[in-house]
Amino acid sequence: MKIGTIKIFILILIFIGCKNKTTESEQLNSSELEKEIGSETKTQVDSTEMNSESTKKMFDFLSAKYSKVYEYKGMDSRQLIGITFISKDSIDYYLSSETMPCDTEYYGKAFNKNYGTDSEIDVDDDGYGYDTDEYSNDQKEYVIYIRVALDSTKVKIKYIDNSTGGTDCAPITDVIMKKIK
């Protein structure tokens, strides 16, 4: 029984020794982590500024290339779309979304399949209806609907993911994007 007690005592000492070593290395890692957190915090502040800079660059790009630019700003998301009317039933567009977990861009031509018929009606944030024309870009992986108010003051985006897996990287939908250019 003495040998069993001695073995248990030795195992306890080894366990305590390992625990202390782990704690010491964790303390070392904690101080290194504090240094990294300080620099990461700075980087995050810089990256927020970069996002503002990136949004400014995107706005400049869209303003130069498209006749109308619309924007939506949320708590942790931004979306810009540039639109140029090609003809009465088609538009050229570039949609840029900055959301968590990723940023996405969609661009191309969208067509009003209901051109010549009555316009559709959307509802604004105050509950008032307004007439819209809906343009769609049908792709294999997705369909984007761009609903432009007839007076061109606002836009709404609809998005359908055709892939079976779905994605978290979709544009912001069902919010009113206001004209900024």
Rosetta silent file (secondary structure, phi, psi, omega in degrees, C-alpha in Angstrom):
SEQUENCE: MKIGTIKIFILILIFIGCKNKTTESEQLNSSELEKEIGSETKTQVDSTEMNSESTKKMFDFLSAKYSKVYEYKGMDSRQLIGITFISKDSIDYYLSSETMPCDTEYYGKAFNKNYGTDSEIDVDDDGYGYDTDEYSNDQKEYVIYIRVALDSTKVKIKYIDNSTGGTDCAPITDVIMKKIK
SCORE:     score description
SCORE:     0.000 S_00000001
   1 L     0.000  -30.652  178.803    0.000    0.000    0.000 S_00000001
   2 H   -64.068  -38.326 -179.544    2.948    2.302    0.628 S_00000001
   3 H   -65.728  -41.033  177.853    4.052    1.908   -2.995 S_00000001
   4 H   -63.486  -41.208  178.434    0.533    2.773   -4.232 S_00000001
   5 H   -66.169  -40.255  179.913    0.424    5.856   -2.003 S_00000001
   6 H   -65.072  -42.161  179.061    3.875    6.923   -3.187 S_00000001
   7 H   -61.632  -43.665  179.269    2.834    6.506   -6.856 S_00000001
   8 H   -63.834  -42.525  178.976   -0.284    8.601   -6.280 S_00000001
   9 H   -61.893  -42.313  179.490    1.766   11.234   -4.449 S_00000001
  10 H   -65.259  -43.053  178.255    4.287   11.359   -7.335 S_00000001
  11 H   -61.458  -39.563  178.097    1.475   11.641   -9.890 S_00000001
  12 H   -63.985  -43.691  178.297   -0.054   14.501   -7.899 S_00000001
  13 H   -62.176  -42.916  178.739    3.308   16.297   -7.801 S_00000001
  14 H   -62.790  -44.908  179.822    3.775   15.802  -11.552 S_00000001
  15 H   -60.271  -44.947  178.873    0.243   17.039  -12.200 S_00000001
  16 H   -64.720  -40.621  178.017    0.800   20.130  -10.015 S_00000001
  17 H   -62.026  -44.377  178.066    4.160   20.742  -11.716 S_00000001
  18 H   -64.263  -41.051 -179.914    2.557   20.512  -15.163 S_00000001
  19 H   -61.539  -43.881  178.953   -0.273   22.776  -14.061 S_00000001
  20 H   -63.889  -40.887  179.054    2.217   25.388  -12.830 S_00000001
  21 H   -64.258  -41.510  178.094    4.189   25.174  -16.093 S_00000001
  22 H   -61.865  -43.206  179.611    0.996   25.616  -18.096 S_00000001
  23 H   -62.357  -42.117  178.329    0.045   28.600  -15.975 S_00000001
  24 H   -62.649  -44.336 -179.283    3.484   30.145  -16.504 S_00000001
  25 H   -68.371  -35.048  175.734    3.278   29.640  -20.266 S_00000001
  26 H   -63.945  -38.544  177.939   -0.263   30.975  -20.253 S_00000001
  27 H   -64.639  -40.550  177.146    1.006   34.025  -18.376 S_00000001
  28 H   -63.142  -44.993  179.262    3.735   34.464  -20.983 S_00000001
  29 H   -64.470  -34.249  179.155    1.181   34.060  -23.729 S_00000001
  30 H   -64.004  -42.895  179.970   -1.126   36.506  -21.963 S_00000001
  31 H   -68.378  -38.559  175.176    1.513   39.224  -21.933 S_00000001
  32 H   -64.005  -39.501  179.767    2.313   38.516  -25.582 S_00000001
  33 H   -63.695  -39.482  177.739   -1.408   38.525  -26.274 S_00000001
  34 H   -60.021  -40.484  177.329   -1.798   41.906  -24.592 S_00000001
  35 H   -62.362  -44.380 -179.814    0.840   43.287  -26.953 S_00000001
  36 H   -65.420  -40.596  179.699   -0.989   41.752  -29.911 S_00000001
  37 H   -60.994  -42.308  177.373   -4.353   43.024  -28.697 S_00000001
  38 H   -57.809  -46.180 -179.245   -2.938   46.513  -28.486 S_00000001
  39 H   -72.952  -34.444  177.578   -1.703   46.307  -32.068 S_00000001
  40 H   -65.598  -39.827  178.369   -4.877   44.540  -33.249 S_00000001
  41 H   -60.693  -42.924  178.184   -7.004   47.260  -31.705 S_00000001
  42 H   -63.313  -43.214  179.413   -4.955   49.815  -33.545 S_00000001
  43 H   -62.202  -40.861  179.798   -5.256   47.758  -36.728 S_00000001
  44 H   -63.959  -40.321  176.376   -9.012   47.514  -36.288 S_00000001
  45 H   -61.520  -45.100  178.144   -9.256   51.268  -35.907 S_00000001
  46 H   -62.987  -39.726 -178.626   -7.122   51.614  -39.013 S_00000001
  47 H   -67.686  -32.496  175.067   -9.220   49.021  -40.829 S_00000001
  48 H   -64.158  -43.062  176.638  -12.367   50.974  -39.942 S_00000001
  49 H   -63.765  -37.486  178.285  -10.729   54.028  -41.400 S_00000001
  50 H   -64.715  -37.863  176.925   -9.727   51.906  -44.375 S_00000001
  51 H   -61.610  -41.034  176.251  -13.358   50.842  -44.775 S_00000001
  52 H   -63.305  -42.828  177.963  -14.330   54.508  -44.847 S_00000001
  53 H   -64.146  -42.793  179.440  -11.531   55.080  -47.327 S_00000001
  54 H   -64.334  -39.375  176.925  -12.606   52.037  -49.301 S_00000001
  55 H   -64.420  -40.387  177.833  -16.208   53.286  -49.318 S_00000001
  56 H   -62.243  -44.259  178.311  -14.985   56.679  -50.523 S_00000001
  57 H   -62.992  -41.288  179.301  -12.987   55.006  -53.288 S_00000001
  58 H   -64.549  -42.645  177.590  -16.000   52.897  -54.239 S_00000001
  59 H   -60.248  -45.008  179.133  -18.216   56.007  -54.299 S_00000001
  60 H   -60.698  -43.379  178.315  -15.665   57.799  -56.503 S_00000001
  61 H   -60.996  -49.412 -178.342  -15.511   54.798  -58.843 S_00000001
  62 H   -65.217  -39.753  179.741  -19.299   54.519  -59.080 S_00000001
  63 H   -62.346  -37.876 -179.035  -19.745   58.281  -59.511 S_00000001
  64 H   -72.140  -34.246 -172.588  -17.310   58.319  -62.412 S_00000001
  65 H   -97.958  -26.626 -172.936  -18.834   55.332  -64.202 S_00000001
  66 L  -120.055  149.257 -176.292  -22.567   55.471  -63.389 S_00000001
  67 L   -77.404  -25.127  179.218  -25.130   58.241  -63.732 S_00000001
  68 E  -132.890  141.492  178.262  -26.850   57.494  -60.397 S_00000001
  69 E  -130.721  134.755 -179.382  -25.423   56.231  -57.094 S_00000001
  70 E  -124.039  152.807 -176.350  -27.456   54.985  -54.118 S_00000001
  71 E  -140.158  146.001  167.971  -26.345   54.135  -50.587 S_00000001
  72 E  -129.282  131.531  175.043  -27.526   52.259  -47.512 S_00000001
  73 E  -121.025  123.384  174.802  -25.662   52.550  -44.197 S_00000001
  74 L  -110.172 -172.991  179.792  -26.472   50.203  -41.329 S_00000001
  75 L   -60.260  -47.418 -178.126  -24.897   49.705  -37.915 S_00000001
  76 L  -130.639   29.558 -178.887  -22.235   47.336  -39.226 S_00000001
  77 L  -150.308  154.619  176.070  -22.913   47.321  -42.944 S_00000001
  78 E  -141.975  149.115  176.449  -22.799   49.533  -46.005 S_00000001
  79 E  -145.990  134.621  176.921  -24.062   49.085  -49.504 S_00000001
  80 E  -126.593  144.146  172.263  -23.576   51.170  -52.637 S_00000001
  81 E  -137.930  133.622  173.020  -25.025   50.692  -56.094 S_00000001
  82 E  -105.409  136.229 -177.788  -24.244   52.583  -59.255 S_00000001
  83 E  -133.928  135.829  169.073  -26.854   52.531  -62.020 S_00000001
  84 E  -127.323  128.773  178.005  -26.883   53.797  -65.592 S_00000001
  85 E   -78.260  119.251  179.948  -30.027   53.435  -67.675 S_00000001
  86 E   -84.228  -47.026  177.312  -29.044   51.856  -71.002 S_00000001
  87 E  -147.679 -173.320 -177.504  -32.528   51.848  -72.493 S_00000001
  88 L   -67.590  -21.565 -177.395  -36.087   51.969  -71.239 S_00000001
  89 L  -119.573   14.754  179.607  -35.959   48.307  -70.260 S_00000001
  90 E  -149.830  151.207  177.828  -32.340   47.769  -69.164 S_00000001
  91 E  -133.382  155.616  168.927  -29.724   49.103  -66.772 S_00000001
  92 E  -105.188  134.840 -176.215  -26.022   48.654  -66.192 S_00000001
  93 E  -142.176  160.126  173.097  -25.229   48.319  -62.474 S_00000001
  94 E  -142.252  116.118 -176.755  -22.467   47.713  -59.954 S_00000001
  95 E  -111.790  124.123  179.345  -23.501   46.654  -56.426 S_00000001
  96 E  -121.737  123.392 -179.612  -20.969   46.686  -53.574 S_00000001
  97 E  -121.111  130.001  174.007  -21.921   45.347  -50.110 S_00000001
  98 E  -112.757  103.771  179.847  -19.778   45.507  -46.976 S_00000001
  99 L  -137.717  166.520  172.678  -21.269   43.163  -44.384 S_00000001
 100 L   -87.206  134.180   12.110  -20.078   40.621  -41.875 S_00000001
 101 L   -96.163    1.133 -176.200  -18.649   38.066  -42.607 S_00000001
 102 L  -154.308  164.919  176.239  -17.609   39.273  -46.060 S_00000001
 103 E  -101.202  143.285 -179.153  -17.792   41.949  -48.708 S_00000001
 104 E  -133.432  154.940  176.182  -19.431   41.198  -52.053 S_00000001
 105 E  -136.942  135.711  176.500  -19.694   42.846  -55.429 S_00000001
 106 E  -130.698  141.530  178.836  -22.176   42.146  -58.199 S_00000001
 107 E  -154.498  161.333  178.701  -22.282   43.862  -61.555 S_00000001
 108 E   148.179 -156.941  178.378  -23.724   43.496  -65.001 S_00000001
 109 E  -109.863  141.167  177.762  -26.831   44.306  -66.937 S_00000001
 110 E  -126.065  147.029 -173.167  -30.331   43.888  -65.548 S_00000001
 111 E  -122.672  142.798  175.683  -33.535   43.865  -67.556 S_00000001
 112 L   -89.562  101.545 -177.219  -37.097   44.971  -66.851 S_00000001
 113 L   -74.594  -13.165 -179.503  -39.086   41.952  -68.000 S_00000001
 114 L  -108.204   21.488 -177.984  -42.347   43.795  -67.356 S_00000001
 115 L   -59.704  136.457  179.604  -41.516   46.898  -69.393 S_00000001
 116 L    94.555   -9.077  176.138  -44.636   48.431  -70.900 S_00000001
 117 L  -104.745 -179.871  179.089  -46.941   47.141  -68.165 S_00000001
 118 L   -62.413  147.252  177.647  -47.975   48.827  -64.938 S_00000001
 119 L   -73.472  165.733  177.177  -45.218   49.531  -62.455 S_00000001
 120 E   -94.512  169.081 -178.559  -44.977   47.723  -59.142 S_00000001
 121 E  -121.361  130.785  171.385  -45.422   49.327  -55.716 S_00000001
 122 E  -112.647  166.821  179.401  -42.965   49.302  -52.817 S_00000001
 123 E  -118.036  133.786  179.755  -43.462   50.818  -49.370 S_00000001
 124 L   -84.330 -177.601 -176.729  -40.985   53.276  -47.826 S_00000001
 125 L   -63.651  -24.715  179.874  -39.899   53.514  -44.180 S_00000001
 126 L   -90.456    0.550  178.602  -42.838   55.805  -43.371 S_00000001
 127 L    90.230    7.177  179.128  -45.382   53.368  -44.798 S_00000001
 128 L   -91.281  139.346  178.345  -46.047   55.299  -48.008 S_00000001
 129 E   -82.449  149.783  174.522  -46.240   53.449  -51.299 S_00000001
 130 E  -145.375  149.075 -178.077  -44.215   54.453  -54.331 S_00000001
 131 E   -76.917  141.445  179.642  -44.069   53.128  -57.892 S_00000001
 132 E  -136.317  156.332  166.197  -41.053   51.088  -58.968 S_00000001
 133 E  -109.944  137.448 -178.073  -39.650   49.348  -61.996 S_00000001
 134 E  -107.966  125.443  177.297  -37.995   46.013  -61.314 S_00000001
 135 E  -112.377  140.361 -179.122  -34.864   44.977  -63.193 S_00000001
 136 E  -129.005  147.403  173.617  -33.406   41.493  -62.821 S_00000001
 137 E  -121.732  104.434 -177.038  -30.089   39.847  -63.537 S_00000001
 138 E   -91.550  115.184  176.874  -30.616   36.082  -63.713 S_00000001
 139 L  -116.807  167.088  179.509  -27.439   34.090  -63.134 S_00000001
 140 L   -61.901  -42.740 -175.175  -26.915   30.370  -62.550 S_00000001
 141 L   -85.931  -23.557 -174.359  -25.951   30.886  -58.881 S_00000001
 142 E  -159.590  166.689  170.621  -28.282   33.770  -58.024 S_00000001
 143 E  -129.738  128.927  175.306  -30.875   36.273  -59.193 S_00000001
 144 E  -110.027  130.214  173.806  -30.619   39.946  -58.258 S_00000001
 145 E  -109.982  129.408  178.750  -33.669   42.171  -58.491 S_00000001
 146 E  -115.897  112.365 -176.529  -33.087   45.913  -58.504 S_00000001
 147 E  -102.595  108.073 -175.329  -36.266   47.856  -57.770 S_00000001
 148 E  -103.331  127.134  176.064  -35.836   51.495  -58.820 S_00000001
 149 E   -60.532  144.349 -178.706  -38.414   54.118  -57.818 S_00000001
 150 L   -59.137  -30.763  177.679  -39.940   55.786  -60.876 S_00000001
 151 L   -86.719    4.966  176.548  -38.639   59.149  -59.651 S_00000001
 152 L    60.282   24.471 -179.729  -35.161   57.525  -59.243 S_00000001
 153 L   -90.859  -16.339 -177.414  -34.791   58.702  -55.622 S_00000001
 154 E  -153.051  159.949 -178.068  -34.467   55.247  -54.048 S_00000001
 155 E  -139.617  146.143  170.033  -33.648   51.629  -54.783 S_00000001
 156 E  -124.803  143.980  178.728  -34.362   48.281  -53.105 S_00000001
 157 E  -109.252  137.011  170.066  -32.416   45.094  -53.720 S_00000001
 158 E  -120.699  147.525 -176.031  -33.889   41.588  -53.699 S_00000001
 159 E  -142.867  132.613  174.854  -31.650   38.539  -53.906 S_00000001
 160 E  -123.700  124.817  178.863  -32.345   34.856  -54.472 S_00000001
 161 E   -90.741  116.765 -179.542  -29.551   32.325  -53.976 S_00000001
 162 L   -87.194  -10.200 -179.475  -29.965   29.459  -56.452 S_00000001
 163 L   -76.760  150.234 -175.824  -27.125   27.374  -55.018 S_00000001
 164 L   -72.592  -28.669 -177.362  -28.107   24.512  -52.761 S_00000001
 165 L   -80.491  -21.771 -175.876  -25.635   25.392  -50.006 S_00000001
 166 L    73.588  175.074 -179.885  -26.670   29.008  -49.597 S_00000001
 167 L  -153.142  151.433  172.702  -24.276   31.743  -48.550 S_00000001
 168 L   -89.921   -5.938 -173.398  -23.727   34.288  -45.823 S_00000001
 169 L  -101.167   52.962  179.684  -22.182   36.584  -48.402 S_00000001
 170 L  -101.292  159.071  175.991  -25.322   38.000  -49.957 S_00000001
 171 L   -68.570  165.711  177.834  -26.133   41.660  -50.541 S_00000001
 172 L   -76.907  126.130 -175.265  -28.288   43.586  -48.087 S_00000001
 173 L  -116.329  162.689  173.803  -31.906   43.190  -49.163 S_00000001
 174 L    58.763   27.540  172.182  -35.259   44.820  -48.471 S_00000001
 175 L  -120.620  152.327 -179.918  -33.795   48.111  -47.270 S_00000001
 176 L   -85.033  124.872  174.847  -34.186   51.443  -48.991 S_00000001
 177 E   -99.154  126.450 -175.605  -31.029   52.761  -50.569 S_00000001
 178 E   -94.572  146.714 -179.381  -31.160   56.544  -50.968 S_00000001
 179 E   -69.378  129.865  177.323  -29.813   58.455  -53.930 S_00000001
 180 L  -120.345   -5.463  172.926  -26.542   60.247  -53.175 S_00000001
 181 L  -147.920    0.000    0.000  -25.620   61.228  -56.749 S_00000001
